[in-house]
Amino acid sequence: MGDWILRSGQYQQLFDGLQLTLQVLGFSFLLGVVLSLIFGVMRMSPFAWLRGFALAYIEFARGISSIILLTIMAIALPIMLDIDQASLLMLASIALGLNMGGYGAEIVRGAISAVPRGQTEASIALNLSPGQRLRHVVLPQAMRLILPPFGNLTIEILKGTALVSIIGMSDIMQASRNLIQQQLSAGVSGVTVLFLNVLMIYFVVAQVINGLFRLAEWRLERRYRARSGDLPRLPSDANIAGAGN
């Protein structure tokens, strides 16, 4: 069993790399959520030029490779424009956030489209502004459809953070490569054990993310049912008949 466990110093290097991985994931997630909401709503705009602009961004973000975008932003542009390289953490977060925003925007658009039209018509009858309709009526109901695929998308971005090592960031993948270089005599079995441990770290983090999204789904569903229960119910035919007697 001990052959499958690394030394404490090796785990420390991996966990140091994991901290950077989680930072990239966190900033990418925040940017991705903002872009998803903005461009997802823009795809439903009554103005054709807004819909076209949002569609152009979505197709670009989904169509370009994250590794190519990372390389261009962190290496190619500073050389071509003769400028100082910006923060690698910022560049990596922007690249992955742009990618997440492209996929997330389509999730948001689909969820908004699935909200019954009667809900929007009722909010119009209540004289709510477009912003109020979106904030208080449409998005709260769409969130029930947004959260499950967003959980999967966040896990995909987690796995995509492994790409940041190509621009020199000391994430968990770079930490594992450093460990391999430090132990050239470890052989194939040693490298296999190392990457199995890295695999388990990614798996555990993914399960934590999955659990957080499931908790958010449960709380949202519970709140939705509670609010539905507060609505007045129409009397059934049996109650009406009983009242008449």
C-alpha positions in Angstrom: 0.0 0.0 0.0 2.9 2.3 0.7 4.0 2.0 -2.9 0.9 4.0 -3.9 1.5 6.9 -1.4 3.9 9.7 -2.1 6.1 11.3 0.5 4.8 14.3 2.5 7.2 16.7 0.7 5.9 15.5 -2.6 2.3 16.0 -1.5 3.2 19.5 -0.3 4.5 20.4 -3.8 1.3 19.1 -5.4 -0.9 21.0 -3.0 1.0 24.2 -3.6 0.3 23.6 -7.3 -3.4 22.9 -6.5 -3.7 26.3 -4.8 -2.8 28.0 -8.1 -5.1 25.7 -10.0 -8.0 26.7 -7.7 -7.1 30.4 -8.1 -7.2 30.1 -11.9 -10.5 28.1 -11.7 -12.1 30.7 -9.3 -11.2 33.7 -11.4 -12.2 31.9 -14.7 -15.5 30.8 -13.2 -16.4 34.4 -12.1 -15.5 35.8 -15.5 -17.3 32.9 -17.2 -20.5 33.4 -15.2 -20.6 37.2 -15.9 -20.0 36.6 -19.7 -22.5 33.8 -19.8 -25.2 36.0 -18.3 -24.4 39.0 -20.4 -24.2 37.3 -23.8 -26.9 34.8 -23.0 -29.3 37.6 -22.4 -28.1 39.5 -25.4 -28.9 36.5 -27.5 -32.6 37.0 -26.6 -32.4 40.8 -27.3 -35.1 42.2 -29.7 -32.2 44.1 -31.4 -30.6 42.2 -34.3 -27.2 43.9 -33.9 -27.0 42.8 -30.2 -28.0 39.3 -31.1 -25.4 39.2 -33.9 -22.6 40.6 -31.7 -23.4 38.0 -29.0 -23.5 35.2 -31.6 -20.1 36.3 -32.9 -18.6 36.1 -29.5 -20.1 32.8 -28.7 -18.9 31.2 -31.9 -15.5 32.6 -31.4 -15.2 31.5 -27.8 -16.5 28.0 -28.5 -14.5 27.6 -31.7 -11.0 28.6 -30.7 -8.7 26.3 -28.8 -8.0 27.3 -25.2 -4.3 26.3 -25.6 -3.9 28.5 -28.7 -5.6 31.4 -27.0 -3.3 31.0 -23.9 -0.2 30.9 -26.1 -1.3 34.0 -28.1 -2.1 36.1 -25.0 0.9 35.1 -22.9 3.6 34.6 -25.5 2.8 35.8 -29.0 1.2 39.2 -28.2 4.0 40.5 -25.9 6.6 39.6 -28.5 4.7 41.0 -31.5 3.7 44.2 -29.7 6.9 44.5 -27.7 5.1 44.9 -24.4 5.7 43.5 -21.0 3.9 40.3 -20.2 0.9 40.8 -18.0 0.1 38.6 -14.9 0.0 35.0 -16.0 -2.8 34.4 -13.5 -4.9 37.1 -15.1 -4.1 35.9 -18.7 -4.9 32.3 -17.8 -8.2 33.3 -16.1 -9.2 35.5 -19.1 -8.5 32.7 -21.6 -10.4 30.0 -19.7 -13.2 32.5 -18.7 -13.7 33.5 -22.3 -14.1 29.8 -23.2 -16.5 29.2 -20.4 -18.5 32.3 -21.3 -19.1 31.0 -24.8 -20.6 27.7 -23.7 -22.3 29.2 -20.7 -24.1 31.8 -22.8 -25.8 29.1 -24.8 -26.9 27.4 -21.5 -28.4 30.7 -20.3 -30.1 31.3 -23.6 -31.6 27.9 -23.6 -32.8 28.2 -20.0 -34.4 31.6 -20.6 -36.2 30.2 -23.7 -37.6 27.3 -21.6 -39.3 29.7 -19.1 -43.1 29.6 -20.0 -44.1 32.6 -22.1 -47.0 33.2 -19.8 -44.6 34.2 -17.0 -43.2 37.0 -19.1 -46.7 38.1 -20.2 -47.9 38.2 -16.6 -44.9 40.3 -15.6 -45.6 42.7 -18.5 -49.2 42.9 -17.3 -47.8 43.9 -13.9 -46.0 46.8 -15.6 -42.5 45.5 -14.7 -39.6 46.9 -16.7 -37.5 44.6 -18.9 -34.8 44.6 -16.2 -37.2 43.8 -13.4 -38.8 41.0 -15.5 -35.4 39.5 -16.1 -34.2 39.8 -12.5 -37.4 38.9 -10.6 -39.3 36.6 -12.9 -37.2 35.0 -15.7 -33.8 34.3 -14.3 -35.0 32.9 -10.9 -37.0 30.3 -12.9 -34.2 29.7 -15.4 -31.7 29.1 -12.7 -33.2 25.7 -12.1 -32.2 24.7 -15.7 -28.9 26.6 -15.6 -27.3 25.1 -12.5 -26.9 21.4 -13.6 -25.1 22.1 -16.9 -23.0 24.8 -15.2 -21.8 22.3 -12.7 -20.5 20.1 -15.6 -19.0 23.1 -17.3 -17.1 24.2 -14.2 -15.6 20.7 -13.9 -14.5 20.9 -17.6 -12.8 24.3 -16.8 -11.1 22.6 -13.8 -9.6 20.0 -16.2 -8.8 22.8 -18.6 -6.6 24.5 -16.0 -4.0 21.9 -16.7 -3.2 23.8 -19.8 -1.8 26.8 -17.9 1.5 24.9 -17.3 2.5 25.6 -20.9 2.9 29.3 -20.2 5.0 28.7 -17.1 2.5 28.6 -14.3 3.3 26.3 -11.4 -0.1 24.6 -11.2 -0.6 21.0 -10.1 0.4 19.6 -13.5 3.7 21.6 -13.5 4.3 20.5 -10.0 4.0 16.9 -11.1 6.4 17.5 -13.9 8.9 19.0 -11.5 8.6 15.9 -9.3 9.4 13.7 -12.3 12.5 15.7 -13.1 13.6 15.6 -9.5 13.3 11.8 -9.6 14.6 10.7 -12.9 15.4 7.3 -11.4 11.8 6.6 -10.3 11.1 4.6 -13.4 7.8 4.0 -15.1 6.1 2.7 -11.9 7.1 5.8 -10.0 5.7 8.1 -12.7 2.5 6.1 -12.8 2.0 6.3 -9.0 2.6 10.1 -9.2 0.0 10.7 -11.9 -2.5 8.4 -10.2 -2.2 10.6 -7.1 -2.7 13.7 -9.3 -5.7 12.0 -10.9 -7.3 11.4 -7.5 -6.7 15.1 -6.5 -8.5 16.3 -9.6 -11.3 13.7 -8.9 -11.8 14.9 -5.3 -11.9 18.5 -6.4 -14.4 17.7 -9.1 -16.6 15.9 -6.6 -16.5 18.9 -4.2 -17.6 21.1 -7.1 -20.3 18.6 -8.0 -21.5 18.5 -4.4 -21.6 22.3 -4.2 -23.7 22.6 -7.3 -26.1 19.8 -6.1 -26.5 21.6 -2.8 -27.3 24.8 -4.7 -29.8 22.9 -6.9 -31.4 21.4 -3.8 -31.7 24.8 -2.0 -33.1 26.5 -5.1 -35.7 23.7 -5.7 -36.7 23.9 -2.0 -37.1 27.6 -2.2 -39.1 27.3 -5.5 -41.4 24.7 -4.0 -41.9 26.8 -0.8 -42.9 29.8 -2.9 -45.2 27.7 -5.0 -46.8 26.5 -1.8 -47.5 30.0 -0.8 -49.7 30.6 -3.8 -53.4 30.5 -3.3 -55.0 27.3 -4.6 -58.3 27.1 -6.5 -60.9 25.1 -4.7 -61.5 21.6 -6.2 -64.9 20.5 -7.5 -65.4 18.3 -4.4 -64.8 21.2 -2.1 -67.2 23.4 -4.1 -69.8 20.8 -4.0 -69.3 20.3 -0.2 -69.6 24.0 0.4 -72.8 24.1 -1.6 -74.4 21.4 0.6 
